[in-house]
Amino acid sequence: MKKQILAMLLLLLPLGMTAQNWDYIRTSGEYYYGVGHGQTEVEASEQAMADLVSMIPCRSDRNTTRRRMVTRATSSCWSI
């Protein structure tokens, strides 16, 4: 009897879970993502990385020293 109840619970558990979908990721504001297109996978990956980096906010305050953060996608963010 306990095994049957456990089996039922395990079968019903996934019903409450929702899968992530692309529209939710793009519109929710909860995720950073990058999109890239290119003739090669490397070119598309570089564009996607640059797009991703451009979405990440760069914040600074008065206590921040001057530093330059450079990414592999050649985007940069200055803080003063």
N, C-alpha and C positions, 0 to 999 in steps of 0.2 A: 504494500500500500504506500509506504514512504517513497519507494522508488518511482511509483507512478506519479505521485504528486511532484516530486523533484523533476521528473521528465517533463511534465506539463509546464512547470515553471520555466524550465530551460527553453522549451519551445516557444513560450509566450514572451520571454524576455526581449528578443530582437524586435518585436512588434512596436515597442515604445521608442526605439532608436530611429533616428532619421539620418540618411546619408547626406554628405555635403554635395552640393551641386555647384556648377560654375556660376550660375546667376546669383546664388546666395553669396559666394565668395566675392564676386565683383561688387555687389551692391550693399553688403552688410556693413562695411567699414571696419570689420574685425580682422581682416587679413591684409597683408601686403603681398602683391603678386606682380610679376612682370610678363609682358607679352612681347615676343619678337618674331620677326619673319626674315628669312634670308635664303640665299641660294644654297648655303651649306648649313649643317647643324651648328657649326661653330659660330657662324655669322648670326644665326637666329638666337643662339644662346647669349651672345654678347649684347644683342639688342634687348633681349628679355632682362638681362642683368642691369642694363642701363635704365630700363623702364622701372624695374623694381627699386633701384637706388633712388630714382627721382621721386618715388612715393614716400620714402622715409623722411620724416621731418627732421630738420636740424635746428636745435634750440641752443641758445647760449644765455648766460647771465653775466653780470658784472664781475663775478669771481672767476670766470673762465679765462685761462691764459690763451694766447694765440697759438692755435694748432691747426694743422691741415690734415684732414682725413681723406685719403684717396682710396678708391675701390679699384678692383680689377677691371671694371667697365669704364674706367677713366672719368668717372664723375667725381666731383669733389664738393666738399662742404667746408666752409670757413667759419670759425668761431673766434670772436674777439672778446 
